[in-house]
Amino acid sequence: AFDDAAKTKNKPTAVLAKTFKGKYFPGIEDKENYHGKPLGGQAQSTIEHLKTLVQEKKKTEHVIPSPVGTVPNVDLTNIKLSTPPAFKLGEKVAIRLSYGTALVRLATTNRRVIALDGDTKNSTYAESLKKAFPENYIECFIAEQNLVGVAIGAACRDRTVAFVSTFAAFFTRAFDQIRMGAISQTNVNFVGSHCGISIGEDGPSQMGLEDISMFRTIPGATVFYPSDAVSCERAVELAANTKGVCYIRTSRPAVPVLYKNDEPFVAGHSKIVKQSSRDEVLAIGAGVTLHEILTAAKELADKGIHIRVLDPFTIKPLDKANIIKHARECKGIILTVEDHYREGGIGEAVLSAVAEEEGINVKILAVEGIPRSGSPEGLLDLFGISAKSVVKAVQQL
């Protein structure tokens, strides 16, 4: 069949093989209740029977020929952005857009950086790399399990630094491939765009609301959740140099730049973006909700209520020490706000971090129930994670 396929031109060949478990095993072939079990006392007689079926009795030595040509040495260490982020404080930039920019800057430094996408490249901005370096891009179309499998293969034996992008919701289709990749100690980087209800009109089928939970369960994974363009570019740079599975959650809406271009970022280290000596609540959010919290903080300050605002940057590892320190300075009250289902998200990560600490209370604002289509602003308000909802929650606390 393989010989025939090799000779057939201009059309594909399909080989359909009917499989029998235990083929040629006397009394066992195609029988139930044998799969995955040792043969025990039947082993030797089965082996002797199989020997009688061997047609070529003469022992031959099989020599594997040496590879033709040499394999080039590859250096995947210390991969840096070719130029630093170049944004103005306050300018509105979509976090997903800065992912594409960062890819190009990394590939300019090291041509072993590649991107793979599932036919969403114009939305995830992986197309930025395709335009700059077409040979560094692999299109896997709408087949997310295959997309992840190809990336794991490309990253094998430290030959490439692979970034895989699609809508955050679509990675759920490939969870088995992702978890098996982690078991195989892959170094693939996953990037999920269009996360949460803030994508708006596209509706719940496109809204990634369980992706943080999913990637937090992967052993050894690093989960980045950048809140502006600068932190996103740095997250991409860090992921390129981090062993194990990395996940970067990139939001759809354009949000103001919070950090200076030279701001340093480290996985597992959070940022305090607003604080005073009069803070009464520690508010934690990421991506879209961090900006909702900052808007609420201004309104609350006008009412004489002051809150401290923390950007976790990574949800795994979570900056437990910094969260506890600032919570104690804010009367032991924490408010988390996230564009994600409650289960397995930021709030539950924070709860786990402070579970053994006395005198710290946590209130969680998250998406409860299945969302619907609507404007981003309207949905944030409807599901209780908008600035207005933050103001109300803080006042109650």
N, C-alpha and C positions, 0 to 999 in steps of 0.2 A: 504493500500500500504506500509506503514511504517512497519507494523507487518510482512508482507510478506518479505520485504527486510531484516529484522532482522533475519528471519529464513533461508534465502537463503545463502548458503555457497559456497565458492570457485569461485564465479563470481559476478560481479557488478550488481546493480539494478538501472535502470533509471526511475524516475517518471516524466511523462509529464503531466503538469496541464494546462488546458485551463482556462484563467482568464477572468471574466466578471467584468467590472467596475460597482460598485453599485449593486452587486448581491442581488436579492430579493427586491430591492427598486421599488415599483410600478411606472410604467411609466418612469423609469429612467434607469433600468438595461440595460447595453450594448448600451446606447444611446450616441451620440456625444454631445459635448458642456456642459457636466456636471462636467467633471473631474477637481478637484482643486477648486471647487466653493462651497460656503455654500448653503444649501437647502432653507434657509429662511422660508417662510410660509409653505413649504412642510415638514419641519423637524419633527414636532410633529406627524403628521399622519403616516409618514414613521416609526418612532420609535414604535408607537402603532402596526403597522402591523408586524414589526419584533418581537415584544413580543408574538404575536400569533403563531409564528413559533418555539418558545422555547419549547422543549419537556419536559425538566426537570424543573418543576415548584418549587420544594422544594429548598429553599436556603441552600446551603452547604458552610461550611467554609473550605477553602483550606489552609492547613498548610504546609509551605515549610520546609523540614527537615534541621537541622543544618548541616554544612559541616562536613564530616568525617575527623578527624585529624586537625592539626593546620597549619596555613599558617606562614611560617617563616618570621621574620622581615628582611627587606632588606635595606641595606645602599648603596645608589648610590651617595653619596657625596664625594668630594675630592678624585677622582680616579686619581692615579698617575702612570706614567711609573715605572715599577719595577726597572729598571736601566736606567740611562740617555743615550741619543744618544752616539754612540761610533764611530765617523768617523774622518778621517784626512782631514784637510783643503786641498782642491784641488783634492781629489780623486773623481773619477766619479762614481756616484751611481744613478740608476733610482729612481725617486721620488715615483713611484708606488711600488717599492720594499720596501722602508722604511715604507710605509703604513702597509704592512703585518707584518713587524718587530714590529711596534708600537702596533698593535693589540695584539700580543702575550704578550708584556710587560704589557699592560693594564689588560689583562685577568689573568695574573700571580698575579696581585695585587687584582683584584676584579673579581670573577668568574661569575658575572652577566653581564659581557661584552660578547656580542655575535656578530657573523657575519653572514650575509645572502648574497648569490650571485646568479646570473642568469646564471650559467654554464660558467662563465668566470674566475673562481677562480685562474687558473694557470697564467692568464694574469694580473688580478688585484692584485694578491698575497694574496687574502683572504685565499688561501690554507695554508698559514703559520699558521693561527689559527687552521684550521682543523687538521693539522698534530700535533700541540702541544696539543690542547684540542678538540678532535673530537665532544664531546657532546655540545660544544659551537658554533657549526657551523650548519647552515641550508641551504641545497641546494634547490633552488626554480626553477632551470632549466630555459629554454628560455621562460619565462612568466613574463615579467617585471611588469605588473599590479599586478599580484598575489604576486610577490616578495615584492613590496612596501606594499601591504595589509597585508601580513604576518608579516612584520617588525612593522607596526603600531600596530597590535594586540599584538605582543610580548612586545612592549614598554608600553602598556597600564598600567595604575595604578602604574607606576614607578616600574615595576617588573624587567626590564632588561635595559641595555644600548645597543641599537641595531645599528650596522653599516651595511649599505646596499651598495654593490659594484657591478658595471657592467661598460661597456664602457659608457662614458659620453653621447654619441649619443643616447643610448638606453633608457635613462631616459625620453626622449621625449614621448615615448610610454606610460608612466605611469604618465603623468602630472596631469591628473584628480585625481588620487589617492594621489599624493603629495599635491596638493592644498587642497583637502578635509582633509588630515591629518593635515595640518596647521590650518584649521578651527577648527578641533578637538583638537588643541593644543598638537600635538604629539611632542615627543622629539627624533625622529629618525634622524640618521646621514647618509647622502648619500655621496658616494665616486665615482666620475666619472673618470675613467682612459682613456687612449688613446684619449686624447682631441687634437683637432686641426689638421692642415695639417702636423705637425711634426711626425705623426705616419707613414707617408710615403706610402709605397707600398700598404697598405690595401685599399686605395682609399676612395672616399668621403662618401660612405655609412657608413663607420666606424668612420668618423671624427666628433667628437663633436665640433661644431662651433657655437652653439646657447645656450649652457648649462648655461653660466654665465647669459645671459639675462633671461633665464627661471627661474633660482633660485633667481635672484634679485627681481623678481616680487612677490615672496612668502612673505607674511607679517611676519615680525619678524625674517626672516631667517638670518643666518650668512654664508657668502660665503668666504671660505678660498681658497687662491691660493698660495700654498707653492712653493718656487723656488729652494729648495735643500732638501737633506735628513733630515737635522737637523730640519728645519722649518716644514717639513711634519710631523715628529714624534710629534712635539709640537702642531701642528694643530689638530692631532688626539686626543692628551691629552686634549686640550682645548675643542674640540667638545664633548668629553665624559662628560664634566662638564658644558655645555652650554644648557640652556633651549631653546626650540623651534627647528625648522628645521635647520640643519647645512649641508652645502655642501662643500666637499673638492675636488678640481680639481687636479688630479695627472697626470703628463706628462709621456709619454712612454720612451723617450731617456734618457740615462745616462748623467748626467750633473755634473760639479764640485761642491763639497761642499763649500759653501760660509761662513757659520757661525761656530763659535766655539760651542762645545757640550753644554756649559753652557749658551749660549746666551738666554736671556729671551724673550718671545713672548707674546703679548697681542692682542686680537681681537680689531680691530679698530686703531691699532698703527703701522705705517709704519717704514721701516728701510732705512736709507741712507747708501748705500754700497760703494759709491765713491763720493768724493767732494774735492773742492779746492776753494780758494778765487778768482780764475779767471774764474769760471764756467759761461757760457753764455746761456746754455740751461738746463732745468730740464727734463731728460728722465725717463719715467716711463714704466716699463714692469714687467711681472711676468712669472714664469715657464721658458720655453725655450727662450722666447724673452728677458728676463732679461739678460741672458748670451750672447745673440746676441748684446745687448746694451753694455755690458762690453767689448766685443771684439772690437766693433766699437769705444768705448771710447779710447782704446789704440792707434788705428790707427789715430784718430782725434788729440790726444795729440801730436803725432809725427808731425802733420801738424800745431801745435800751437793753436788748438781749444780745449777748455776744457768744458766738460759737467758733470753735477751732475746726479747721478743715484739713483733712489728711487724704493724700493721694497714695494708695498702696503701691502703685506701679506694677508689682507682681502679686498675684493672688496666691501663687505657690512658687517659691516659699513666701509666706506672709511675714511681714515685719512685726512679729509678736511683741518684742521688747519695746519698740517705739509706740505701738498702740497702747500697751499697758501703761507706759510712762505718761503719755498725754491724757489718757482716760482719767488717771488719778489726779491730774492737774485740772480736770474739768468735772469735778464732783462725782467721778465714777460713772458718768452717763455717756453712752455711745449710741449714735444713730447711724445706721447704715442705709444707703439708698442705692438700688441697683436696677438696671434694665435687663433683668434676668428673672427666671422663676426663683422663688424662695429656696427650694431644695437644692443644696449643693453649691449655692452661690457665695457672694461676698459676705453676706450676713452670717451664714452658717460657718464660714471659714473664720470669721471674727469670733463667733460664739465658741468655737473650738479652742481658739487661742487664749481666751480669757476664762474658760470654764472652771479652772482651779483657782482663780483669783477672787478673793473676798471683796465685797463692796463695789463691784462693777456690774452695771445693768446695761443690757443691749436691746434696742428696739430696731426692728427691721422693716424697711419699706421696700417691697419687691413686687413683681408682677404676679398677681393672684388670679388664677383661672386663664382660660384660653382667650387671647386678645382678638381684635377685629381690625379691619381696614379703617384708616382715617388719617388725618394730618398728624405729623409727629408731635406737634405741640398738644393737640387735642387728646392723643392717646396717652401721653405722659401724664396729663392732668386726670384723664378718666381712670387710669390704673394707679393713681396715687404715688407717682414718683417725680412729680414736677416741683418746681420751686415753691408753688403755692402749697403743695402737700408737705414739703419740708418745713415751711413756716408754721403750719398748723401742728405738725408733730412736735416741733421744738417747743412751741407754746404749751402744749399738753404736758411735755416732760418737765 
